[in-house]
């Protein structure tokens, strides 16, 4: 009986973890879509001011329209400025958070491990982009920093999901 109660509590916690994970991913997709909108609007109208443009130092549109706002400031050197992979960072964000949203199966250990590795790469990318923000652009981008935080949260949630899978697998054997 006690084992059954423990299993029910674990199932409830796992469902809450998965629901929170989906919420984080949805917020990430929404922020990334808005970032893409801001970049396109600024490209089409130089006088456009986004909701996240507060002043000269806190301006997301300044970051998105910089050379680092596309292909992480690196892809143009690796594949060329007009290569199809050299896209706005926000499109990579949409893809990243969408792929993470697919990770809703608590039983697929391999896929969860891949998601964990991806968020680890996302953290490395976030650190690189944060350094660009601070040291090169000398700007603060509310949307950018928000997606960095979401990536860290997702990495933690992916770790918890992986840890749950490892424990569940050990109990079965």
Contact map, one row per residue, 1 for C-alpha under 8 A:
11111000000000000000000000000000000000000000000000000000000000000000000000000000000000000000000000000000000000000000000000000000000000000000000000000000000000000000000000000
11111100000000000000000000000000000000000000000000000000000000000000000000000000000000000000000000000000000000000000000000000000000000000000000000000000000000000000000000000
11111110000000000000000000000000000000000000000000000000000000000000000000000000000000000000000000000000000000000000000000000000000000000000000000000000000000000000000000000
11111111000000000000000000000000000000000000000000000000000000000000000000000000000000000000000000000000000000000000000000000000000000000000000000000000000000000000000000000
11111111100000000000000000000000000000000000000000000000000000000000000000000000000000000000000000000000000000000000000000000000000000000000000000000000000000000000000000000
01111111110000000000000000000000000000000000000000000000000000000000000000000000000000000000000000000000000000000000000000000000000000000000000000000000000000000000000000000
00111111111000000000000000000000000000000000000000000000000000000000000000000000000000000000000000000000000000000000000000000000000000000000000000000000000000000000000000000
00011111111100000000000000000000000000000000000000000000000000000000000000000000000000000000000000000000000000000000000000000000000000000000000000000000000000000000000000000
00001111111110000000000000000000000000000000000000000000000000000000000000000000000000000000000000000000000000000000000000000000000000000000000000000000000000000000000000000
00000111111111000000000000000000000000000000000000000000000000000000000000000000000000000000000000000000000000000000000000000000000000000000000000000000000000000000000000000
00000011111111100000000000000000000000000000000000000000000000000000000000000000000000000000000000000000000000000000000000000000000000000000000000000000000000000000000000000
00000001111111110000000000000000000000000000000000000000000000000000000000000000000000000000000000000000000000000000000000000000000000000000000000000000000000000000000000000
00000000111111111000000000000000000000000000000000000000000000000000000000000000000000000000000000000000000000000000000000000000000000000000000000000000000000000000000000000
00000000011111111100000000000000000000000000000000000000000000000000000000000000000000000000000000000000010000000000000000000000000000000000000000000000000000001000000000000
00000000001111111110000000000000000000000000000000000000000000000000000000000000000000000000000000000000000000000000000000000000000000000000000000000000000000000000000000000
00000000000111111111000000000000000000000000000000000000000000000000000000000000000000000000000000000000000000000000000000000000000000000000000000000000000000000000000000000
00000000000011111111100000000000000000000000000000000000000000000000000000000000000000000000000000000000000000000000000000000000000000000000000000000000000010001000000000000
00000000000001111111110000000000000000000000000000000000000000000000000000000000000000000000000000000001010000000000000000000000000000000000000000000000000000000000000000000
00000000000000111111111000000000000000000000000000000000000000000000000000000000000000000000000000000000000000000000000000000000000000000000000000000000000000000000000000000
00000000000000011111111100000000000000000000000000000000000000000000000000000000000000000000000000000000000000000000000000000000000000000000000000000000000000000000000000000
00000000000000001111111110000000000000000000000000000000000000000000000000000000000000000000000000001000000000000000000000000000000000000000000000000000010010000000000000000
00000000000000000111111111000000000000000000000000000000000000000000000000000000000000000000000000001001000000000000000000000000000000000000000000000000000000000000000000000
00000000000000000011111111100000000000000000000000000000000000000000000000000000000000000000000000000000000000000000000000000000000000000000000000000000000000000000000000000
00000000000000000001111111110000000000000000000000000000000000000000000000000000000000000000000000000000000000000000000000000000000000000000000000000100110000000000000000000
00000000000000000000111111111000000000000000000000000000000000000000000000000000000000000000000011011000000000000000000000000000000000000000000000000100010000000000000000000
00000000000000000000011111111100000000000000000000000000000000000000000000000000000000000000000011001000000000000000000000000000000000000000000000000000000000000000000000000
00000000000000000000001111111110000000000000000000000000000000000000000000000000000000000000000000000000000000000000000000000000000000000000000000000000000000000000000000000
00000000000000000000000111111111000000000000000000000000000000000000000000000000000000000000110010000000000000000000000000000000000000000000000000100100000000000000000000000
00000000000000000000000011111111100000000000000000000000000000000000000000000000000000000000110011000000000000000000000000000000000000000000000000000000000000000000000000000
00000000000000000000000001111111110000000000000000000000000000000000000000000000000000000000000000000000000000000000000000000000000000000000000000000000000000000000000000000
00000000000000000000000000111111111000000000000000000000000000000000000000000000000000000000000000000000000000000000000000000000000000000000001000100000000000000000000000000
00000000000000000000000000011111111100000000000000000000000000000000000000000000000000000110110000000000000000000000000000000000000000000000001000100000000000000000000000000
00000000000000000000000000001111111110000000000000000000000000000000000000000000000000000110010000000000000000000000000000000000000000000000000000000000000000000000000000000
00000000000000000000000000000111111111000000000000000000000000000000000000000000000000000000000000000000000000000000000000000000000000000000000000000000000000000000000000000
00000000000000000000000000000011111111100000000000000000000000010000000000000000000000000100000000000000000000000000000000000000000000000000001000000000000000000000000000000
00000000000000000000000000000001111111110000000000000000000000000000000000000000000000010110000000000000000000000000000000000000000000000000000000000000000000000000000000000
00000000000000000000000000000000111111111000000000000000000000000000000000000000000000000000000000000000000000000000000000000000000000000000000000000000000000000000000000000
00000000000000000000000000000000011111111100000001000000000010010000000000000000000000000000000000000000000000000000000000000000000000000000000000000000000000000000000000000
00000000000000000000000000000000001111111110000000000000000010011000000000000000000000000000000000000000000000000000000000000000000000000000000000000000000000000000000000000
00000000000000000000000000000000000111111111000000000000000000000000000000000000000000000000000000000000000000000000000000000000000000000000000000000000000000000000000000000
00000000000000000000000000000000000011111111100100000000000000000000000000000000000000000000000000000000000000000000000000000000000000000000000000000000000000000000000000000
00000000000000000000000000000000000001111111111110000000000010001000000000000000000000000000000000000000000000000000000000000000000000000000000000000000000000000000000000000
00000000000000000000000000000000000000111111110000000000000000001000000000000000000000000000000000000000000000000000000000000000000000000000000000000000000000000000000000000
00000000000000000000000000000000000000011111110000000000000000000000000000000000000000000000000000000000000000000000000000000000000000000000000000000000000000000000000000000
00000000000000000000000000000000000000001111111100000000000000000000000000000000000000000000000000000000000000000000000000000000000000000000000000000000000000000000000000000
00000000000000000000000000000000000000000111111100000000000000000000000000000000000000000000000000000000000000000000000000000000000000000000000000000000000000000000000000000
00000000000000000000000000000000000000000100111110000000000000000000000000000000000000000000000000000000000000000000000000000000000000000000000000000000000000000000000000000
00000000000000000000000000000000000000001100111111000000000000000000000000000000000000000000000000000000000000000000000000000000000000000000000000000000000000000000000000000
00000000000000000000000000000000000000000100001111101000000010000000000000000000000000000000000000000000000000000000000000000000000000000000000000000000000000000000000000000
00000000000000000000000000000000000001000000000111111000000110000000000000000000000000000000000000000000000000000000000000000000000000000000000000000000000000000000000000000
00000000000000000000000000000000000000000000000011111100000000000000000000000000000000000000000000000000000000000000000000000000000000000000000000000000000000000000000000000
00000000000000000000000000000000000000000000000001111100011110000000000000000000000000000000000000000000000000000000000000000000000000000000111000000000000000000000000000000
00000000000000000000000000000000000000000000000011111111011110000000000000000000000000000000000000000000000000000000000000000000000000000000000000000000000000000000000000000
00000000000000000000000000000000000000000000000000111111111000000000000000000000000000000000000000000000000000000000000000000000000000000000000000000000000000000000000000000
00000000000000000000000000000000000000000000000000001111111000000000000000000000000000000000000000000000000000000000000000000000000000000000000000000000000000000000000000000
00000000000000000000000000000000000000000000000000001111111000000000000000000000000000000000000000000000000000000000000000000000000000000010000000000000000000000000000000000
00000000000000000000000000000000000000000000000000000111111000000000000000000000000000000000000000000000000000000000000000000000000000000111000000000000000000000000000000000
00000000000000000000000000000000000000000000000000011111111100000000000000000000000000000000000000000000000000000000000000000000000000000011110000000000000000000000000000000
00000000000000000000000000000000000000000000000000011111111111100000000000000000000000000000000000000000000000000000000000000000000000000011110000000000000000000000000000000
00000000000000000000000000000000000000000000000001011000011111110000000000000000000000000000000000000000000000000000000000000000000000000001111100000000000000000000000000000
00000000000000000000000000000000000001100100000011011000001111111000000000000000000000000000000000000000000000000000000000000000000000000000000000000000000000000000000000000
00000000000000000000000000000000000000000000000000000000001111111100000000000000000000000000000000000000000000000000000000000000000000000000000000000000000000000000000000000
00000000000000000000000000000000000000000000000000000000001111111101100000000000000000000000000000000000000000000000000000000000000010001010100000000000000000000000000000000
00000000000000000000000000000000001001100000000000000000000111111111110000000000000000010000000000000000000000000000000000000000000000000000000000000000000000000000000000000
00000000000000000000000000000000000000100110000000000000000011111111100000000000000000000000000000000000000000000000000000000000000000000000000000000000000000000000000000000
00000000000000000000000000000000000000000000000000000000000001111111110000000000000000000000000000000000000000000000000000000000000000000000000000000000000000000000000000000
00000000000000000000000000000000000000000000000000000000000000011111110110000000000000000000000000000000000000000000000000000000000000000000000000000000000000000000000000000
00000000000000000000000000000000000000000000000000000000000000111111111111000000000000000000000000000000000000000000000000000000000100000000000000000000000000000000000000000
00000000000000000000000000000000000000000000000000000000000000111111111110000000000000011000000000000000000000000000000000000000000000000000000000000000000000000000000000000
00000000000000000000000000000000000000000000000000000000000000010111111110100000000001111000000000000000000000000000000000000000000000000000000000000000000000000000000000000
00000000000000000000000000000000000000000000000000000000000000000001111111110000000011111000000000000000000000000000000000000000000000000000000000000000000000000000000000000
00000000000000000000000000000000000000000000000000000000000000000011111111100000000000011000000000000000000000000000000000000000100000000000000000000000000000000000000000000
00000000000000000000000000000000000000000000000000000000000000000011111111110000000000000000000000000000000000000000000000000000000000000000000000000000000000000000000000000
00000000000000000000000000000000000000000000000000000000000000000001001111111100000000000000000000000000000000000000000000000000000000000000000000000000000000000000000000000
00000000000000000000000000000000000000000000000000000000000000000000011111111111100011000000000000000000000000000000000000000000000000000000000000000000000000000000000000000
00000000000000000000000000000000000000000000000000000000000000000000001011111111111001000000000000000000000000000000000000000000000000000000000000000000000000000000000000000
00000000000000000000000000000000000000000000000000000000000000000000000001111111100000000000000000000000000000000000000000000000000000000000000000000000000000000000000000000
00000000000000000000000000000000000000000000000000000000000000000000000001111111000000000000000000000000000000000000000000000000000000000000000000000000000000000000000000000
00000000000000000000000000000000000000000000000000000000000000000000000000111111101011000000000000000000000000000000000000000000000000000000000000000000000000000000000000000
00000000000000000000000000000000000000000000000000000000000000000000000000111111111001000000000000000000000000000000000000000000000000000000000000000000000000000000000000000
00000000000000000000000000000000000000000000000000000000000000000000000000111011111001000000000000000000000000000000000000000000000000000000000000000000000000000000000000000
00000000000000000000000000000000000000000000000000000000000000000000000000010001111101000000000000000000000000000000000000000000000000000000000000000000000000000000000000000
00000000000000000000000000000000000000000000000000000000000000000000000000010011111111000000000000000000000000000000000000000000000000000000000000000000000000000000000000000
00000000000000000000000000000000000000000000000000000000000000000000000000000000011111100000000000000000000000000000000000000000000000000000000000000000000000000000000000000
00000000000000000000000000000000000000000000000000000000000000000000001000100010001111100000000000000000000000000000000000000000000000000000000000000000000000000000000000000
00000000000000000000000000000000000000000000000000000000000000000000011000110011111111110000000000000000000000000000000000000000000000000000000000000000000000000000000000000
00000000000000000000000000000000000000000000000000000000000000000000011000000000000111111011000000000000000000000000000000000000000000000000000000000000000000000000000000000
00000000000000000000000000000000000100000000000000000000000000010000111100000000000001111111000000000000000000000000000000000000000000000000000000000000000000000000000000000
00000000000000000000000000000000000000000000000000000000000000000000111100000000000000111111100000000000000000000000000000000000000000000000000000000000000000000000000000000
00000000000000000000000000000001101100000000000000000000000000000000000000000000000000011111110000000000000000000000000000000000000000000000000000000000000000000000000000000
00000000000000000000000000000001100100000000000000000000000000000000000000000000000000111111111000000000000000000000000000000000000000000000000000000000000000000000000000000
00000000000000000000000000000000000000000000000000000000000000000000000000000000000000111111111100000000000000000000000000000000000000000000000000000000000000000000000000000
00000000000000000000000000011001000000000000000000000000000000000000000000000000000000001111111110000000000000000000000000000000000000000000000000000000000000000000000000000
00000000000000000000000000011001100000000000000000000000000000000000000000000000000000000111111111000000000000000000000000000000000000000000000000000000000000000000000000000
00000000000000000000000000000000000000000000000000000000000000000000000000000000000000000011111111100000000000000000000000000000000000000000000000000000000000000000000000000
00000000000000000000000000000000000000000000000000000000000000000000000000000000000000000001111111110000000000000000000000000000000000000000000000000000000000000000000000000
00000000000000000000000011011000000000000000000000000000000000000000000000000000000000000000111111111000000000000000000000000000000000000000000000000000000000000000000000000
00000000000000000000000011001000000000000000000000000000000000000000000000000000000000000000011111111100000000000000000000000000000000000000000000000000000000000000000000000
00000000000000000000000000000000000000000000000000000000000000000000000000000000000000000000001111111110000000000000000000000000000000000000000000000000000000000000000000000
00000000000000000000000010000000000000000000000000000000000000000000000000000000000000000000000111111110000000000010000000000000000000000000000000000000000000000000000000000
00000000000000000000110011000000000000000000000000000000000000000000000000000000000000000000000011111111000000000000000000000000000000000000000000000000000000000000000000000
00000000000000000000000000000000000000000000000000000000000000000000000000000000000000000000000001111111100000000000000000000000000000000000000000000000000000000000000000000
00000000000000000000000000000000000000000000000000000000000000000000000000000000000000000000000000111111110000110010000000000000000000000000000000000000000000000000000000000
00000000000000000100010000000000000000000000000000000000000000000000000000000000000000000000000000001111110000000000000000000000000000000000000000000000000000000000000000000
00000000000000000000000000000000000000000000000000000000000000000000000000000000000000000000000000000111111100000000000000000000000000000000000000000000000000000000000000000
00000000000001000100000000000000000000000000000000000000000000000000000000000000000000000000000000000011111110010000000000000000000000000000000000000000000000001000100000000
00000000000000000000000000000000000000000000000000000000000000000000000000000000000000000000000000000000111110000000000000000000000000000000000000000000000000000000100000000
00000000000000000000000000000000000000000000000000000000000000000000000000000000000000000000000000000000111111110000000000000000000000000000000000000000000000000000000000000
00000000000000000000000000000000000000000000000000000000000000000000000000000000000000000000000000000000011111111000000000000000000000000000000000000000000000000100110000000
00000000000000000000000000000000000000000000000000000000000000000000000000000000000000000000000000000000000111111100000000000000000000000000000000000000000000000000000000000
00000000000000000000000000000000000000000000000000000000000000000000000000000000000000000000000000000010000111111110000000000000000000000000000000000000000000000000000000000
00000000000000000000000000000000000000000000000000000000000000000000000000000000000000000000000000000010010111111111000000000000000000000000000000000000000001001100000000000
00000000000000000000000000000000000000000000000000000000000000000000000000000000000000000000000000000000000011111111100000000000000000000000000000000000000001000100000000000
00000000000000000000000000000000000000000000000000000000000000000000000000000000000000000000000000000000000001111111110000000000000000000000000000000000000000000000000000000
00000000000000000000000000000000000000000000000000000000000000000000000000000000000000000000000000010010000000111111111000000000000000000000000000000000000001000000000000000
00000000000000000000000000000000000000000000000000000000000000000000000000000000000000000000000000000000000000011111111100000000000000000000000000000000001001100100000000000
00000000000000000000000000000000000000000000000000000000000000000000000000000000000000000000000000000000000000001111111110000000000000000000000000000000000000000000000000000
00000000000000000000000000000000000000000000000000000000000000000000000000000000000000000000000000000000000000000111111111000000000000000000000000000000000000000000000000000
00000000000000000000000000000000000000000000000000000000000000000000000000000000000000000000000000000000000000000011111111100000000000000000000000000011011000000000000000000
00000000000000000000000000000000000000000000000000000000000000000000000000000000000000000000000000000000000000000001111111110000000000000000000000000000001000000000000000000
00000000000000000000000000000000000000000000000000000000000000000000000000000000000000000000000000000000000000000000111111111000000000000000000000000000000000000000000000000
00000000000000000000000000000000000000000000000000000000000000000000000000000000000000000000000000000000000000000000011111111100000000000000000000000010000000000000000000000
00000000000000000000000000000000000000000000000000000000000000000000000000000000000000000000000000000000000000000000001111111110000000000000000000010011000000000000000000000
00000000000000000000000000000000000000000000000000000000000000000000000000000000000000000000000000000000000000000000000111111111000000000000000000000000000000000000000000000
00000000000000000000000000000000000000000000000000000000000000000000000000000000000000000000000000000000000000000000000011111111100000000000000000000000000000000000000000000
00000000000000000000000000000000000000000000000000000000000000000000000000000000000000000000000000000000000000000000000001111111110000000000000000010000000000000000000000000
00000000000000000000000000000000000000000000000000000000000000000000000000000000000000000000000000000000000000000000000000111111111000000000000000000000000000000000000000000
00000000000000000000000000000000000000000000000000000000000000000000000000000000000000000000000000000000000000000000000000011111111100000000000000000000000000000000000000000
00000000000000000000000000000000000000000000000000000000000000000000000100000000000000000000000000000000000000000000000000001111111110000000000000000000000000000000000000000
00000000000000000000000000000000000000000000000000000000000000000000000000000000000000000000000000000000000000000000000000000111111111000000000010000000000000000000000000000
00000000000000000000000000000000000000000000000000000000000000000000000000000000000000000000000000000000000000000000000000000011111111110000000000000000000000000000000000000
00000000000000000000000000000000000000000000000000000000000000000001000000000000000000000000000000000000000000000000000000000001111111111100000000000000000000000000000000000
00000000000000000000000000000000000000000000000000000000000000100000000000000000000000000000000000000000000000000000000000000000111111111111100000000000000000000000000000000
00000000000000000000000000000000000000000000000000000000000000000000000000000000000000000000000000000000000000000000000000000000011111111111000000000000000000000000000000000
00000000000000000000000000000000000000000000000000000000000000000000000000000000000000000000000000000000000000000000000000000000001111111100000000000000000000000000000000000
00000000000000000000000000000000000000000000000000000000000000000000000000000000000000000000000000000000000000000000000000000000001111111100000000000000000000000000000000000
00000000000000000000000000000000000000000000000000000000000000100000000000000000000000000000000000000000000000000000000000000000000111111110000000000000000000000000000000000
00000000000000000000000000000000000000000000000000000000100000000000000000000000000000000000000000000000000000000000000000000000000111111111000000000000000000000000000000000
00000000000000000000000000000000000000000000000000000001111000100000000000000000000000000000000000000000000000000000000000000000000011001111100000000000000000000000000000000
00000000000000000000000000000000000000000000000000000000111100000000000000000000000000000000000000000000000000000000000000000000000011000111110010000000000000000000000000000
00000000000000000000000000000000000000000000000000010000011100100000000000000000000000000000000000000000000000000000000000000000000010000011111110000000000000000000000000000
00000000000000000000000000000000000000000000000000010000011100000000000000000000000000000000000000000000000000000000000000000000000000000001111111000000000000000000000000000
00000000000000000000000000000011001000000000000000010000000100000000000000000000000000000000000000000000000000000000000000000000000000000000111111100000000000000000000000000
00000000000000000000000000000000000000000000000000000000000100000000000000000000000000000000000000000000000000000000000000000000000000000000111111110000000000000000000000000
00000000000000000000000000000000000000000000000000000000000000000000000000000000000000000000000000000000000000000000000000000000010000000001111111111000000000000000000000000
00000000000000000000000000000000000000000000000000000000000000000000000000000000000000000000000000000000000000000000000000000000000000000000011111111100000000000000000000000
00000000000000000000000000010011000000000000000000000000000000000000000000000000000000000000000000000000000000000000000000000000000000000000001111111110000000000000000000000
00000000000000000000000000000000000000000000000000000000000000000000000000000000000000000000000000000000000000000000000000100100000000000000000111111111000000000000000000000
00000000000000000000000000000000000000000000000000000000000000000000000000000000000000000000000000000000000000000000000000000000000000000000000011111111100000000000000000000
00000000000000000000000110010000000000000000000000000000000000000000000000000000000000000000000000000000000000000000000000000000000000000000000001111111110000000000000000000
00000000000000000000000000000000000000000000000000000000000000000000000000000000000000000000000000000000000000000000001001100000000000000000000000111111111000000000000000000
00000000000000000000000000000000000000000000000000000000000000000000000000000000000000000000000000000000000000000000001000100000000000000000000000011111111100000000000000000
00000000000000000000000100000000000000000000000000000000000000000000000000000000000000000000000000000000000000000000000000000000000000000000000000001111111110000000000000000
00000000000000000000100110000000000000000000000000000000000000000000000000000000000000000000000000000000000000000000001000000000000000000000000000000111111111000000000000000
00000000000000000000000000000000000000000000000000000000000000000000000000000000000000000000000000000000000000000001001100000000000000000000000000000011111111100000000000000
00000000000000000000000000000000000000000000000000000000000000000000000000000000000000000000000000000000000000000000000000000000000000000000000000000001111111110000000000000
00000000000000001000100000000000000000000000000000000000000000000000000000000000000000000000000000000000000000000000000000000000000000000000000000000000111111111000000000000
00000000000000000000000000000000000000000000000000000000000000000000000000000000000000000000000000000000000000011011000000000000000000000000000000000000011111111100000000000
00000000000000000000000000000000000000000000000000000000000000000000000000000000000000000000000000000000000000000001000000000000000000000000000000000000001111111110000000000
00000000000000000000000000000000000000000000000000000000000000000000000000000000000000000000000000000000000000000000000000000000000000000000000000000000000111111111000000000
00000000000001001000000000000000000000000000000000000000000000000000000000000000000000000000000000000000010000010000000000000000000000000000000000000000000011111111100000000
00000000000000000000000000000000000000000000000000000000000000000000000000000000000000000000000000000000000010011001000000000000000000000000000000000000000001111111110000000
00000000000000000000000000000000000000000000000000000000000000000000000000000000000000000000000000000000000000000000000000000000000000000000000000000000000000111111111000000
00000000000000000000000000000000000000000000000000000000000000000000000000000000000000000000000000000000000000000000000000000000000000000000000000000000000000011111111100000
00000000000000000000000000000000000000000000000000000000000000000000000000000000000000000000000000000000011010000000000000000000000000000000000000000000000000001111111110000
00000000000000000000000000000000000000000000000000000000000000000000000000000000000000000000000000000000000010000000000000000000000000000000000000000000000000000111111111000
00000000000000000000000000000000000000000000000000000000000000000000000000000000000000000000000000000000000000000000000000000000000000000000000000000000000000000011111111100
00000000000000000000000000000000000000000000000000000000000000000000000000000000000000000000000000000000000000000000000000000000000000000000000000000000000000000001111111110
00000000000000000000000000000000000000000000000000000000000000000000000000000000000000000000000000000000000000000000000000000000000000000000000000000000000000000000111111111
00000000000000000000000000000000000000000000000000000000000000000000000000000000000000000000000000000000000000000000000000000000000000000000000000000000000000000000011111111
00000000000000000000000000000000000000000000000000000000000000000000000000000000000000000000000000000000000000000000000000000000000000000000000000000000000000000000001111111
00000000000000000000000000000000000000000000000000000000000000000000000000000000000000000000000000000000000000000000000000000000000000000000000000000000000000000000000111111
00000000000000000000000000000000000000000000000000000000000000000000000000000000000000000000000000000000000000000000000000000000000000000000000000000000000000000000000011111
